[in-house]
């Protein structure tokens, strides 16, 4: 492959992806050329995109920052890319960077769109940055306080990151709840207690729901204490999920709120922006080797069309799949 060629992954139709070769344009002033080193598959969202389950009403709002094409396809989607700057702005040349770019071997973006990795952060771990941003946003949306009792229902990548963050707040008593026993070992690596749904303790001040299931949401509401908050992190695409607003929802005066990474919470919006939040995520990752436990699948970029289909339809116990570029 020539130095100015690239290979990109496209979802050509619901349930089918392919690799395409293309010629990159030369960078303009203020732009950089990035050679991808690692990528990540954000399994929940990308499964919905791969299977064509993004609702028409959300086609515009769900666009990734550098997405090409439109839902349901052909579309180039993704937002976990770590690479090295190999051209363009000389001040960034040779730096490893994170970028919210789809799955592609080499790309050209504005220099302001890449975030240099801080010292001590291995590029292979940096693919967690966007998911950690989601977890940071969730704790802000919840108004998490010192000493809170916290339940996290759903031990996927985002749920585990929320549990890890909350457990580092002084005095917080955090429990991860998941139907998969294998998540217990991952939770232990993060220093977080684990429970199966039937054994989960109740009385939580804050419950984060991240299982993307009807049963998980119902259990999250059951674990909430009087006047507690349940923060919904799952995104269901075209799915419709019944919510138990009878039972104890009103008598317990519960609050069910959404959290979505695309917008900063109102309490932070006047002082924070997306660049500052991403920098925080990268700094936290640099000091957290235990988070490597969340990346429990890996494969070459050349195998991604087939692997993406597997992850979308039968993910097994995969938390985050890491893409390795040649």
PyMOL commands that set and color helices and strands:
alter all, ss='L'
color gray80, all
select helices_A, chain A and resi 43-50+56-58+90-92+111-113+126-142+157-167+183-189+197-199+214-223+274-286+289-294+301-313
alter helices_A, ss='H'
color red, helices_A
select strands_A, chain A and resi 5-13+16-23+31-41+68-69+75-76+81-88+96-99+106-110+114-116+149-153+173-177+193-195+204-209+224-232+255-258+295-300+320-324
alter strands_A, ss='S'
color yellow, strands_A
deselect
rebuild
show_as cartoon
